[in-house]
Amino acid sequence: MLSVNNIQTYYGNIQALKNVSIEVPQGSIVTILGANGAGKTTTMKSIAGVLKPKQGTITFLDEDITNKNPDELVRKGISLVPEGRAILSGMTVLENLEMGAYQRKGSIKQDLDKVMERFPILKERQSQLGGTLSGGQQQMLAIARALMAKPKLLLLDEPSMGLAPLIVKDIFQIVKEINEEGTTVLLVEQNARQALKIADHAYVLETGRVIKSGSAKELLKDSSIKEAYLGH
């Protein structure tokens, strides 16, 4: 579904990604692991069109999307839930969800009902300002807002960041359910253990390069991964 081929992305003169290549098969969950500064978020922003790679190509459903703008990519079926959630804090929960569907035409009521059913707390608080929600509720709102665009590929950047362990468990369960319902997921996550438990395939980034890849089950058993990311 998604193929990232040898992309090089820069911030000014600083090269953040050095020939990064990843594959995301349709229907899968693929996770990208790595320490802070490894290039995980830069990879996601490059795929979502927020950053433009200087070299390399990105294809989605056999179409070259390397230099497409974010709004075009949303229409094509790619939605990003950014690191830090980026909730529209001065707008209500309902307005945030409606903004997720701004590219769409026609009625969105059925999809609003669906995300409210999946996230009952959002239905309960739909008139509340987004900025007044708890961290976990904001993360749920960010995911729900992305789902309102009806994505084929959902990009999730650090969905568990700063959340209590019980909420983290809920978020990963939600991600798994979204995938089981047909949405392909690319997940960036520092909680390596949880990410590898739900993923099919994994890549490890270090200083802007892919240093290891394999099935999630293989990487869970990998001694170097255990030592670096799993607390062993």
MARBA-3410 file (N, C-alpha, C, O; in Angstrom, 1 decimal):
232
0.8,-1.2,0.0,0.0,0.0,0.0,0.9,1.3,0.0,0.7,2.2,-0.8 ~ 1.8,1.3,0.9,2.7,2.5,1.0,4.1,1.9,0.9,4.6,1.0,1.5 ~ 4.9,2.6,0.0,6.3,2.3,-0.2,7.2,3.6,-0.1,7.0,4.5,-0.9 ~ 8.0,3.6,0.9,9.0,4.7,1.1,10.3,4.2,0.6,10.9,3.2,1.2 ~ 10.9,4.9,-0.4,12.1,4.4,-1.0,13.3,5.4,-0.9,13.3,6.4,-1.6
14.2,5.1,0.0,15.5,5.9,0.1,15.3,7.4,0.2,15.9,8.2,-0.5 ~ 14.4,7.8,1.1,14.1,9.2,1.2,15.2,9.9,2.1,15.7,9.3,3.1 ~ 15.5,11.1,1.7,16.4,11.9,2.5,15.7,13.2,2.8,15.3,14.0,1.8 ~ 15.5,13.5,4.0,14.8,14.7,4.4,15.6,15.6,5.3,16.4,15.1,6.2 ~ 15.5,16.9,5.1,16.4,17.8,5.8,15.6,18.9,6.6,14.5,19.2,6.2
16.2,19.4,7.7,15.7,20.6,8.3,16.8,21.6,8.0,17.8,21.6,8.7 ~ 16.6,22.5,7.1,17.6,23.4,6.7,18.8,22.6,6.1,18.6,21.9,5.1 ~ 20.0,22.8,6.7,21.2,22.0,6.2,21.4,20.7,7.0,22.3,20.0,6.7 ~ 20.5,20.5,8.0,20.7,19.3,8.8,19.9,18.1,8.2,18.7,18.2,8.0 ~ 20.6,17.0,7.9,19.9,15.9,7.3,19.4,15.0,8.4,20.1,14.5,9.2
18.0,14.9,8.4,17.3,14.1,9.4,17.1,12.7,9.0,17.1,11.8,9.9 ~ 16.9,12.4,7.7,16.7,11.1,7.2,17.7,10.7,6.2,17.9,11.5,5.3 ~ 18.3,9.6,6.3,19.4,9.1,5.4,19.0,7.8,4.7,19.2,6.7,5.2 ~ 18.4,8.0,3.5,18.0,6.8,2.7,17.1,5.8,3.5,17.3,4.6,3.5 ~ 16.0,6.4,4.1,15.1,5.6,4.8,14.1,4.9,3.8,13.5,5.6,2.9
13.9,3.6,4.0,13.0,2.8,3.1,12.1,2.0,4.1,12.6,1.2,4.9 ~ 10.8,2.0,3.9,9.9,1.2,4.6,8.8,0.8,3.7,8.4,1.5,2.7 ~ 8.2,-0.4,4.0,7.0,-0.9,3.3,5.8,-1.1,4.3,6.0,-1.6,5.4 ~ 4.7,-0.7,3.9,3.5,-0.9,4.7,2.4,-1.6,3.9,1.7,-1.0,3.1 ~ 2.3,-2.9,4.0,1.3,-3.7,3.3,-0.1,-3.3,3.7,-0.4,-3.0,4.8
-1.0,-3.4,2.7,-2.4,-3.1,3.0,-2.9,-4.1,4.1,-2.7,-5.3,4.0 ~ -3.7,-3.5,5.0,-4.3,-4.3,6.0,-3.5,-4.6,7.3,-3.9,-5.2,8.2 ~ -2.2,-4.1,7.2,-1.3,-4.4,8.3,-1.2,-3.3,9.3,-1.7,-2.2,9.1 ~ -0.5,-3.6,10.4,0.0,-2.6,11.4,1.5,-2.7,11.3,2.1,-3.7,11.6 ~ 2.2,-1.6,10.9,3.6,-1.5,10.9,4.0,-0.5,11.9,3.5,0.6,12.0
5.1,-0.8,12.7,5.5,0.2,13.7,7.0,0.6,13.5,7.8,-0.2,13.0 ~ 7.3,1.8,13.8,8.6,2.4,13.7,9.1,2.7,15.1,8.5,3.5,15.8 ~ 10.2,2.0,15.5,10.8,2.2,16.9,12.0,3.0,16.8,12.7,3.1,15.7 ~ 12.4,3.6,17.9,13.7,4.4,17.9,13.7,5.4,19.1,12.6,5.7,19.6 ~ 14.9,5.8,19.4,15.0,6.8,20.5,14.6,8.1,20.0,14.4,8.4,18.8
14.5,9.1,21.0,14.3,10.5,20.6,15.3,10.9,19.6,16.5,10.7,19.8 ~ 14.9,11.6,18.6,15.9,12.2,17.6,16.3,11.2,16.5,17.2,11.5,15.7 ~ 15.7,10.0,16.5,16.1,8.9,15.6,15.6,9.2,14.2,16.1,8.7,13.2 ~ 14.5,10.1,14.1,13.9,10.4,12.8,12.5,9.9,12.6,12.0,9.9,11.5 ~ 11.9,9.4,13.6,10.6,8.8,13.5,9.5,9.8,13.1,8.8,9.5,12.1
9.4,10.9,13.8,8.4,11.9,13.4,8.7,12.5,12.1,7.8,12.8,11.3 ~ 10.0,12.7,11.7,10.4,13.2,10.4,9.9,12.3,9.3,9.4,12.8,8.3 ~ 10.0,11.0,9.6,9.5,10.0,8.6,8.0,10.2,8.4,7.5,10.2,7.3 ~ 7.2,10.3,9.5,5.8,10.5,9.4,5.4,11.8,8.7,4.5,11.8,7.9 ~ 6.1,12.9,9.0,5.8,14.1,8.4,6.2,14.1,6.9,5.5,14.8,6.1
7.2,13.4,6.5,7.6,13.2,5.1,6.5,12.5,4.3,6.1,12.8,3.2 ~ 5.9,11.4,5.0,4.8,10.6,4.3,3.6,11.5,4.2,2.9,11.4,3.2 ~ 3.3,12.3,5.2,2.0,13.1,5.3,2.1,14.4,4.5,1.1,15.1,4.3 ~ 3.3,14.7,3.9,3.4,15.8,3.0,3.8,17.1,3.8,3.9,18.2,3.2 ~ 3.9,17.0,5.1,4.3,18.2,5.9,5.7,18.6,5.6,6.1,19.8,5.6
6.6,17.6,5.4,8.0,17.9,5.0,8.2,17.2,3.6,7.6,16.2,3.3 ~ 9.0,17.8,2.8,9.3,17.3,1.4,10.7,16.7,1.4,11.7,17.5,1.5 ~ 10.8,15.4,1.1,12.1,14.8,1.0,12.9,15.5,-0.2,12.3,15.8,-1.2 ~ 14.2,15.6,0.0,15.1,16.1,-1.1,15.4,15.0,-2.1,15.6,15.3,-3.3 ~ 15.4,13.8,-1.7,15.7,12.7,-2.5,14.8,11.5,-2.1,14.3,11.5,-1.0
14.7,10.6,-3.1,13.8,9.4,-2.8,12.4,9.6,-3.2,12.0,10.7,-3.6 ~ 11.6,8.5,-3.1,10.2,8.6,-3.5,9.3,7.9,-2.5,9.7,7.0,-1.7 ~ 8.1,8.4,-2.5,7.0,7.8,-1.6,5.9,7.5,-2.5,5.3,8.3,-3.2 ~ 5.4,6.2,-2.5,4.3,5.8,-3.4,3.2,5.3,-2.4,3.4,4.6,-1.5 ~ 2.0,5.6,-2.8,0.8,5.2,-2.1,-0.2,4.7,-3.1,-0.7,5.4,-4.0
-0.6,3.4,-2.9,-1.5,2.8,-3.8,-1.0,2.9,-5.3,-1.8,3.3,-6.2 ~ 0.3,2.7,-5.4,1.0,2.7,-6.8,1.1,4.1,-7.4,1.4,4.2,-8.6 ~ 0.8,5.2,-6.6,0.9,6.5,-7.1,2.0,7.3,-6.4,2.2,7.2,-5.2 ~ 2.9,8.0,-7.1,4.0,8.8,-6.5,3.4,10.0,-5.8,2.7,10.8,-6.4 ~ 3.5,10.0,-4.5,3.0,11.1,-3.7,4.1,12.0,-3.1,3.8,12.7,-2.1
5.3,11.8,-3.5,6.4,12.4,-2.9,6.3,13.9,-2.6,6.7,14.4,-1.6 ~ 5.8,14.6,-3.6,5.7,16.1,-3.4,4.3,16.6,-3.3,4.0,17.8,-3.5 ~ 3.4,15.7,-2.9,2.0,16.2,-2.7,1.8,17.0,-1.4,2.6,16.7,-0.5 ~ 0.9,17.9,-1.4,0.6,18.6,-0.2,-0.3,17.8,0.8,-1.0,16.9,0.3 ~ -0.3,18.2,2.1,-1.1,17.4,3.1,-2.5,17.3,2.7,-3.1,16.2,2.9
-3.1,18.4,2.2,-4.6,18.3,2.0,-4.9,17.3,0.8,-5.9,16.7,0.9 ~ -4.0,17.3,-0.2,-4.2,16.3,-1.3,-4.1,14.9,-0.7,-4.9,14.0,-1.1 ~ -3.2,14.7,0.2,-3.0,13.3,0.8,-4.1,12.9,1.6,-4.5,11.7,1.7 ~ -4.7,13.8,2.3,-5.9,13.5,3.1,-7.0,13.0,2.2,-7.7,12.1,2.4 ~ -7.2,13.7,1.0,-8.2,13.3,0.1,-7.9,12.0,-0.5,-8.8,11.2,-0.9
-6.6,11.6,-0.7,-6.3,10.3,-1.2,-6.4,9.2,-0.2,-6.3,8.0,-0.6 ~ -6.5,9.6,1.1,-6.8,8.5,2.1,-5.7,8.4,3.2,-5.6,7.3,3.8 ~ -4.9,9.4,3.4,-3.8,9.3,4.4,-4.1,10.4,5.5,-4.2,11.6,5.2 ~ -4.3,9.9,6.7,-4.5,10.8,7.8,-3.5,10.7,8.9,-3.1,9.6,9.2 ~ -3.0,11.8,9.4,-1.9,11.8,10.4,-2.5,12.3,11.7,-3.1,13.3,11.8
-2.2,11.5,12.8,-2.5,11.9,14.2,-1.1,12.3,14.7,-0.3,11.5,15.0 ~ -0.9,13.6,14.8,0.5,14.1,15.1,0.9,13.9,16.5,0.1,13.8,17.4 ~ 2.2,13.9,16.7,2.8,13.9,18.0,2.3,15.1,18.8,2.3,16.2,18.2 ~ 1.8,14.9,20.0,1.3,16.1,20.8,-0.2,16.4,20.5,-0.7,17.3,21.1 ~ -0.8,15.6,19.6,-2.2,15.6,19.3,-2.8,16.7,18.5,-3.6,16.5,17.7
-2.3,17.9,18.8,-2.7,19.1,18.0,-4.2,19.3,18.0,-4.8,19.6,17.0 ~ -4.8,19.2,19.2,-6.2,19.4,19.4,-6.5,20.9,19.2,-5.6,21.8,19.6 ~ -7.6,21.3,18.5,-8.0,22.7,18.4,-8.6,23.0,19.7,-9.8,22.9,19.9 ~ -7.8,23.6,20.6,-8.2,23.7,22.0,-9.4,24.7,22.3,-10.1,24.5,23.2 ~ -9.5,25.7,21.4,-10.6,26.6,21.6,-11.9,26.2,20.9,-12.9,27.0,20.9
-11.9,25.1,20.3,-13.1,24.5,19.6,-13.7,23.4,20.4,-12.9,22.7,21.1 ~ -15.0,23.1,20.3,-15.6,22.0,21.0,-15.1,20.7,20.4,-14.6,20.6,19.4 ~ -15.4,19.6,21.2,-15.1,18.3,20.7,-15.8,18.0,19.4,-15.2,17.5,18.5 ~ -17.1,18.4,19.3,-17.9,18.2,18.1,-17.2,19.0,16.9,-17.1,18.5,15.8 ~ -16.8,20.2,17.2,-16.2,21.0,16.1,-14.9,20.4,15.6,-14.6,20.5,14.5
-14.1,19.9,16.6,-12.9,19.2,16.2,-13.1,18.0,15.3,-12.4,17.8,14.3 ~ -14.2,17.3,15.6,-14.5,16.1,14.8,-15.0,16.6,13.4,-14.7,15.9,12.4 ~ -15.8,17.6,13.4,-16.2,18.1,12.1,-15.1,18.6,11.2,-15.1,18.5,10.0 ~ -14.1,19.2,11.9,-12.9,19.7,11.1,-12.1,18.5,10.5,-11.5,18.6,9.4 ~ -12.2,17.3,11.1,-11.6,16.1,10.5,-12.2,15.7,9.2,-11.6,15.1,8.4
-13.4,16.2,9.0,-14.2,15.8,7.8,-14.2,17.0,6.8,-15.0,16.9,5.8 ~ -13.4,18.0,7.0,-13.6,19.2,6.2,-13.4,19.0,4.7,-13.9,19.8,3.8 ~ -12.6,17.9,4.3,-12.4,17.7,2.9,-13.5,16.9,2.2,-13.5,16.7,1.0 ~ -14.4,16.4,3.0,-15.4,15.5,2.5,-16.7,16.3,2.0,-16.9,17.4,2.5 ~ -17.4,15.6,1.1,-18.7,16.2,0.7,-19.8,15.3,1.2,-19.6,14.1,1.4
-21.0,15.9,1.3,-22.1,15.1,1.8,-22.2,15.0,3.3,-21.5,15.7,4.0 ~ -23.2,14.2,3.7,-23.4,14.1,5.1,-22.3,13.3,5.9,-21.8,12.3,5.3 ~ -22.0,13.8,7.1,-21.0,13.1,7.9,-21.6,12.5,9.1,-20.9,11.9,10.0 ~ -23.0,12.6,9.2,-23.7,12.2,10.4,-23.4,10.7,10.8,-23.1,10.4,12.0 ~ -23.4,9.8,9.8,-23.2,8.4,10.1,-21.8,8.2,10.7,-21.7,7.4,11.6
-20.8,8.9,10.2,-19.4,8.7,10.7,-19.3,9.3,12.0,-18.5,8.9,12.9 ~ -20.0,10.5,12.2,-19.9,11.1,13.6,-20.5,10.1,14.6,-20.0,9.9,15.7 ~ -21.6,9.5,14.2,-22.3,8.6,15.2,-21.3,7.4,15.5,-21.3,6.9,16.6 ~ -20.6,6.9,14.4,-19.7,5.8,14.6,-18.6,6.1,15.5,-18.2,5.3,16.4 ~ -17.9,7.3,15.4,-16.8,7.6,16.3,-17.3,7.9,17.7,-16.6,7.7,18.7
-18.5,8.5,17.8,-19.1,8.7,19.1,-19.3,7.4,19.8,-19.2,7.2,21.1 ~ -19.8,6.4,19.0,-20.0,5.1,19.6,-18.7,4.4,20.0,-18.6,3.8,21.1 ~ -17.6,4.6,19.2,-16.3,4.0,19.6,-15.7,4.7,20.8,-15.1,4.1,21.6 ~ -15.9,6.0,20.9,-15.4,6.8,22.0,-16.5,7.5,22.8,-16.8,8.7,22.6 ~ -17.2,6.7,23.7,-18.4,7.3,24.4,-18.1,8.6,25.1,-19.0,9.4,25.3
-16.8,8.7,25.6,-16.5,9.9,26.4,-16.6,11.2,25.5,-16.9,12.3,26.0 ~ -16.3,11.0,24.2,-16.4,12.2,23.3,-17.9,12.6,23.1,-18.2,13.7,22.9 ~ -18.8,11.6,23.0,-20.2,11.8,22.9,-20.7,12.6,24.1,-21.5,13.6,24.0 ~ -20.2,12.1,25.3,-20.6,12.7,26.5,-20.1,14.2,26.6,-20.8,15.0,27.2 ~ -19.0,14.4,26.0,-18.4,15.8,26.2,-18.3,16.5,24.9,-17.4,17.4,24.7
-19.2,16.3,24.0,-19.1,16.9,22.6,-19.2,18.4,22.6,-18.8,19.0,21.7 ~ -19.8,19.0,23.7,-19.9,20.4,23.8,-18.8,21.1,24.5,-18.7,22.3,24.7 ~ -17.9,20.2,25.1,-16.8,20.7,25.9,-15.6,21.2,25.0,-15.4,20.6,23.9 ~ -14.9,22.2,25.4,-13.8,22.7,24.6,-12.7,21.6,24.6,-12.4,21.0,25.7 ~ -12.1,21.4,23.5,-11.0,20.4,23.3,-9.9,20.5,24.3,-9.3,19.6,24.8
-9.5,21.8,24.6,-8.4,22.1,25.4,-8.6,21.7,26.9,-7.7,21.7,27.7 ~ -9.9,21.5,27.3,-10.2,21.2,28.7,-10.3,19.7,28.9,-10.5,19.3,30.1 ~ -10.1,18.9,27.9,-10.1,17.4,28.1,-8.8,16.9,28.7,-7.8,17.6,28.7 ~ -8.8,15.8,29.4,-7.6,15.1,29.9,-6.7,14.7,28.7,-7.2,14.7,27.6 ~ -5.5,14.3,29.0,-4.6,13.9,28.0,-5.1,12.7,27.2,-5.0,12.7,26.0
-5.6,11.7,27.9,-6.2,10.5,27.3,-7.4,10.8,26.4,-7.5,10.3,25.3 ~ -8.2,11.7,26.9,-9.4,12.1,26.1,-9.0,12.9,24.9,-9.6,12.7,23.8 ~ -8.0,13.7,25.0,-7.5,14.5,23.8,-6.9,13.5,22.8,-7.1,13.7,21.6 ~ -6.2,12.5,23.3,-5.7,11.5,22.3,-6.8,10.8,21.6,-6.7,10.5,20.4 ~ -7.8,10.4,22.3,-9.0,9.8,21.7,-9.6,10.7,20.7,-10.0,10.3,19.6
-9.7,12.0,21.0,-10.3,13.0,20.1,-9.4,13.1,18.8,-9.9,13.2,17.7 ~ -8.1,13.1,19.0,-7.2,13.2,17.9,-7.3,12.1,16.9,-7.3,12.2,15.7 ~ -7.5,10.8,17.5,-7.7,9.7,16.6,-9.0,9.7,15.9,-9.2,9.4,14.8 ~ -10.1,10.1,16.7,-11.4,10.2,16.2,-11.5,11.2,15.1,-12.1,11.0,14.0 ~ -10.8,12.3,15.3,-10.8,13.4,14.2,-10.2,12.9,12.9,-10.7,13.2,11.8
-9.1,12.1,13.1,-8.4,11.6,11.9,-9.3,10.6,11.2,-9.4,10.5,10.0 ~ -10.1,9.8,12.0,-11.0,8.8,11.4,-12.1,9.4,10.6,-12.7,8.8,9.7 ~ -12.5,10.7,11.0,-13.5,11.4,10.3,-13.2,11.7,8.8,-14.1,11.9,8.0 ~ -11.9,11.6,8.5,-11.5,11.8,7.1,-11.6,10.5,6.3,-11.4,10.4,5.1 ~ -12.1,9.4,7.0,-12.2,8.1,6.3,-10.9,7.6,5.7,-10.9,7.3,4.5
-9.8,7.5,6.5,-8.5,7.2,5.9,-8.4,5.7,5.5,-9.0,4.8,6.1 ~ -7.6,5.5,4.4,-7.2,4.1,4.1,-5.9,3.8,4.9,-5.7,2.6,5.3 ~ -5.1,4.8,5.2,-3.9,4.6,5.9,-3.9,5.7,7.1,-4.0,6.9,6.8 ~ -3.8,5.2,8.3,-3.7,6.0,9.5,-2.3,6.1,10.0,-1.7,5.0,10.3 ~ -1.8,7.3,10.1,-0.4,7.5,10.6,-0.6,8.0,12.1,-1.2,9.0,12.3
0.0,7.2,13.0,-0.1,7.5,14.4,1.3,7.8,15.0,2.1,6.9,15.0 ~ 1.5,9.1,15.4,2.8,9.5,15.9,2.7,9.6,17.5,2.2,10.5,18.0 ~ 3.3,8.6,18.1,3.4,8.6,19.6,2.1,8.7,20.3,1.9,9.6,21.1 ~ 1.1,7.8,20.0,-0.2,8.0,20.6,-0.2,7.7,22.1,-1.2,8.2,22.8 ~ 0.8,7.0,22.7,0.7,6.8,24.1,1.5,7.8,25.0,1.6,7.7,26.2
2.1,8.8,24.3,3.0,9.7,25.0,2.3,10.5,26.1,1.2,11.1,25.9 ~ 2.8,10.4,27.3,2.3,11.1,28.5,1.1,10.6,29.1,0.4,11.3,29.9 ~ 0.7,9.4,28.7,-0.6,8.9,29.2,-0.4,7.8,30.3,0.7,7.2,30.4 ~ -1.4,7.7,31.2,-1.3,6.7,32.3,-1.4,5.3,31.7,-2.0,5.1,30.6 ~ -0.8,4.3,32.3,-0.7,2.9,31.8,-2.1,2.4,31.4,-2.1,1.7,30.4
-3.1,2.6,32.2,-4.4,2.0,31.8,-5.0,2.7,30.6,-5.6,2.0,29.8 ~ -4.7,4.0,30.4,-5.2,4.7,29.2,-4.4,4.2,28.0,-4.9,4.0,26.9 ~ -3.1,3.9,28.2,-2.2,3.4,27.1,-2.8,2.1,26.6,-2.9,1.9,25.4 ~ -3.2,1.2,27.5,-3.7,-0.1,27.1,-5.0,0.1,26.3,-5.2,-0.6,25.3 ~ -5.8,1.1,26.7,-7.0,1.4,25.9,-6.7,1.8,24.5,-7.3,1.4,23.5
-5.7,2.7,24.4,-5.4,3.3,23.1,-4.9,2.2,22.2,-5.3,2.2,21.0 ~ -4.0,1.3,22.7,-3.5,0.3,21.8,-4.6,-0.7,21.4,-4.6,-1.2,20.3 ~ -5.6,-0.9,22.3,-6.7,-1.8,21.9,-7.6,-1.1,20.8,-8.0,-1.8,19.9 ~ -7.7,0.2,20.9,-8.5,0.9,19.9,-7.8,0.9,18.5,-8.4,0.7,17.5 ~ -6.4,1.0,18.6,-5.7,1.0,17.3,-5.8,-0.4,16.7,-6.0,-0.5,15.5
-5.8,-1.5,17.5,-6.0,-2.8,17.0,-7.3,-3.0,16.3,-7.5,-3.6,15.3 ~ -8.4,-2.5,17.0,-9.7,-2.6,16.5,-9.9,-1.8,15.2,-10.6,-2.3,14.2 ~ -9.3,-0.6,15.1,-9.4,0.2,13.9,-8.8,-0.6,12.7,-9.3,-0.6,11.6 ~ -7.7,-1.2,13.0,-7.0,-2.0,12.0,-7.8,-3.2,11.5,-8.0,-3.5,10.4 ~ -8.4,-3.9,12.5,-9.2,-5.1,12.2,-10.5,-4.7,11.4,-11.0,-5.6,10.7
-10.9,-3.5,11.5,-12.0,-3.0,10.7,-11.6,-2.6,9.3,-12.5,-2.1,8.5 ~ -10.3,-2.7,8.9,-9.9,-2.5,7.6,-9.0,-1.3,7.3,-8.6,-1.1,6.2 ~ -8.6,-0.5,8.3,-7.7,0.6,8.1,-6.3,0.2,8.4,-5.9,-0.4,9.4 ~ -5.4,0.4,7.4,-4.0,0.1,7.6,-3.3,1.2,8.5,-3.7,2.3,8.5 ~ -2.4,0.7,9.3,-1.8,1.6,10.4,-0.3,1.6,10.3,0.3,0.6,10.3
0.2,2.8,10.3,1.7,3.0,10.5,1.8,3.8,11.8,1.3,4.9,12.0 ~ 2.5,3.1,12.8,2.6,3.6,14.1,4.0,3.9,14.6,4.9,3.0,14.5 ~ 4.2,5.1,15.0,5.5,5.5,15.7,5.3,5.5,17.2,4.3,6.0,17.7 ~ 6.1,4.8,17.9,5.9,4.6,19.3,7.1,4.3,20.1,8.0,3.6,19.7 ~ 7.2,5.0,21.3,8.4,4.7,22.2,8.1,3.6,23.1,9.0,3.0,23.7
6.8,3.3,23.3,6.4,2.1,24.1,6.5,0.9,23.2,5.6,0.3,22.6 ~ 7.8,0.4,23.0,8.1,-0.6,22.1,7.4,-1.9,22.3,6.9,-2.6,21.4 ~ 7.3,-2.3,23.6,6.6,-3.6,23.9,5.2,-3.6,23.4,4.8,-4.6,22.8 ~ 4.4,-2.6,23.8,3.0,-2.5,23.4,2.9,-2.5,21.8,2.0,-3.1,21.3 ~ 3.8,-1.7,21.2,3.7,-1.5,19.7,4.0,-2.9,19.1,3.3,-3.2,18.1
5.0,-3.6,19.5,5.4,-4.9,18.9,4.3,-5.9,19.2,4.2,-6.9,18.4 ~ 3.5,-5.8,20.2,2.5,-6.8,20.5,1.4,-6.7,19.5,0.7,-7.7,19.2 ~ 1.1,-5.5,19.0,0.0,-5.4,18.1,0.4,-5.3,16.6,-0.4,-5.4,15.7 ~ 1.7,-5.1,16.3,2.2,-4.9,15.0,2.4,-6.2,14.3,2.7,-7.2,14.9 ~ 2.4,-6.1,12.9,2.8,-7.2,12.1,4.3,-7.1,11.8,5.0,-8.1,11.7
4.8,-5.9,11.5,6.1,-5.7,11.1,6.7,-4.5,11.8,5.9,-3.6,12.2 ~ 8.0,-4.4,11.9,8.6,-3.3,12.6,9.9,-2.9,12.0,10.7,-3.7,11.4 ~ 10.2,-1.6,12.1,11.5,-1.0,11.7,12.1,-0.3,12.9,11.4,0.3,13.7 ~ 13.4,-0.3,13.0,14.1,0.4,14.0,14.9,1.5,13.4,15.8,1.2,12.5 ~ 14.7,2.7,13.8,15.5,3.9,13.3,16.5,4.3,14.3,16.3,4.3,15.5
17.7,4.7,13.8,18.7,5.2,14.6,19.5,6.3,13.8,20.0,6.0,12.7 ~ 19.5,7.5,14.4,20.2,8.7,13.7,19.8,8.8,12.2,20.7,8.9,11.4 ~ 18.5,8.6,11.9,18.0,8.9,10.6,18.2,7.7,9.6,17.9,7.9,8.4 ~ 18.6,6.5,10.1,18.7,5.4,9.2,17.9,4.2,9.8,17.7,4.1,11.0 ~ 17.4,3.3,8.9,16.8,2.1,9.3,18.0,1.1,9.6,18.8,0.8,8.8
18.1,0.7,10.9,19.2,-0.2,11.3,18.7,-1.7,11.4,19.5,-2.6,11.5 ~ 17.4,-1.8,11.5,16.9,-3.2,11.7,15.4,-3.2,11.2,14.7,-2.3,11.4 ~ 15.0,-4.4,10.7,13.6,-4.5,10.4,13.3,-6.0,10.4,14.2,-6.9,10.3 ~ 12.0,-6.3,10.6,11.6,-7.7,10.7,10.2,-7.8,11.2,9.5,-6.8,11.4 ~ 9.7,-9.1,11.3,8.4,-9.2,11.9,8.4,-8.8,13.3,9.4,-8.9,14.0
7.3,-8.3,13.8,7.2,-7.8,15.2,7.5,-8.9,16.2,8.2,-8.7,17.2 ~ 7.1,-10.2,15.9,7.4,-11.3,16.8,8.9,-11.5,16.8,9.4,-11.8,17.9 ~ 9.6,-11.4,15.7,11.1,-11.6,15.7,11.7,-10.5,16.6,12.6,-10.8,17.3 ~ 11.3,-9.3,16.4,11.9,-8.2,17.1,11.7,-8.2,18.6,12.5,-7.8,19.4 ~ 10.5,-8.8,19.0,10.2,-8.9,20.4,11.2,-9.9,21.1,11.5,-9.7,22.3
11.7,-10.8,20.3,12.6,-11.8,20.9,14.1,-11.4,20.7,15.0,-12.1,21.2 ~ 14.3,-10.4,19.9,15.7,-9.9,19.5,16.4,-9.4,20.8,15.9,-8.4,21.4 ~ 17.6,-9.9,21.1,18.2,-9.5,22.3,18.7,-8.0,22.3,18.6,-7.4,23.4 ~ 19.1,-7.5,21.2,19.5,-6.1,21.1,18.3,-5.2,21.2,18.4,-4.1,21.8 ~ 17.2,-5.6,20.7,15.9,-4.8,20.9,15.5,-4.8,22.3,15.1,-3.8,22.9
15.5,-6.0,22.9,15.2,-6.1,24.4,16.0,-5.2,25.2,15.5,-4.5,26.1 ~ 17.3,-5.2,25.0,18.2,-4.4,25.8,18.0,-2.9,25.6,18.0,-2.1,26.5 ~ 17.7,-2.5,24.3,17.6,-1.1,24.0,16.2,-0.5,24.3,16.1,0.6,24.7 ~ 15.2,-1.3,24.1,13.8,-0.7,24.1,12.9,-1.4,25.1,11.8,-0.9,25.4 ~ 13.2,-2.6,25.6,12.2,-3.4,26.3,12.6,-3.5,27.8,11.9,-4.2,28.6
13.6,-2.8,28.2,14.0,-2.8,29.6,14.6,-4.1,30.1,14.6,-4.4,31.3 ~ 15.3,-4.9,29.2,16.0,-6.1,29.7,17.5,-5.8,29.5,18.3,-6.7,29.8
END
